[in-house]
Amino acid sequence: MPKVGIIYNSVKPIASRIAVELQEKLSAVGWEVCLTNGIGGMLGYSKPESPVCHTPIRGLIPPGFDAEMQFAVVLGGDGTVLAASRQVAPCGIPILTVNTGHMGFLTEAYINQIPHAIDQVIAGDYEIEERAMLTVQVFRENTVLWEALCLNEMVLHREPLTSMCHFEIAVGHHAPVDIAADGVIICTPTGSTAYSLSAGGPVLTPGVPALQLIPICPHSLASRALVFPDSEAVNVYPVNTPRLVMTVDGNGGCYILPKDRVYLERSHYVTRFIRLQSPEFFRILREKLGWGLPHIAKPTSVELP
């Protein structure tokens, strides 16, 4: 019996309704369906009084989800897609993402396209696009306090009403650099169109084997976004006396103290997106973010006599 997964955002009534309907339809034609909530992919927060909140990366895999699952349908917005990627990436399960949210930058299909999309996937008429992920870990001496898979970005920033942050950041074998800013972002090419873009970073196409380091509101004209190979691991050392806050994919994270170290490297896990047509990144940039749209009339060509 073939197996399929459904991950949905239970906060949205339409996603919950479609999840149940889809489960019934697939079960009726002989599929084993594993239904789970996207909340299971949400990351927890550690607290100063109990800093160790260590859920192993593979601990987020939902019951019944494994490498034998042919694909999973994700019903929600970009936040649900980010959560689902952490749930299924360790098993290598491809995901068909359906937008029930707003922007839907990471989604492939809309609600009215579900029947055709499911038929197309079952028929094997699709491509797989792999997106790089990061492994993010927080160390205190040799103890892992917290870890997670990251598809978009890691952000390390100050709490409200605190002063500027100071960081020492070592990329690969290179000498550490000092950055004074409100915070720093380290992102994948997928994350280059998210918080990084708003902070002034460049857009990277998904196939570029690179990461970005972006200071947030740096206190220096020389501190600008840096693009470097994703083969380089990164260590971030906060040197502030107050604690800082780290978030991953805009979701969960932990407090970071001066004696802590944030370690990032490209994960050997990837997010496998099902594409119903050949991926066209520039089209998505144009449709979702307005990139490359003409804002003035093009000059007409004039034939010379």
Secondary structure, 3 states (H helix, E strand, C coil): CCEEEEEECCCCHHHHHHHHHHHHHHHHCCCEEEEEEHHHHCCCCCECCECCCCCCHHHHCCCCCCCCCCEEEEEECHHHHHHHHHHHHHHCCCEEEEECCCCCCCCCEEHHHHHHHHHHHHCCCCEEEEEEEEEEEEEECCEEEEEEEECCEEEEEECCCCCCEEEEEEECCCCCEEEEECEEEEECCHHHHCHHHHCCCCCCCCCCCEEEEEEECCCCCCCCCEEEECCCCEEEEECCCCCEEEEECCCEEEEECCCEEEEEEEEEEEEEEEECCCCCHHHHHHHHHCCCCCCCCCCCCCCCC
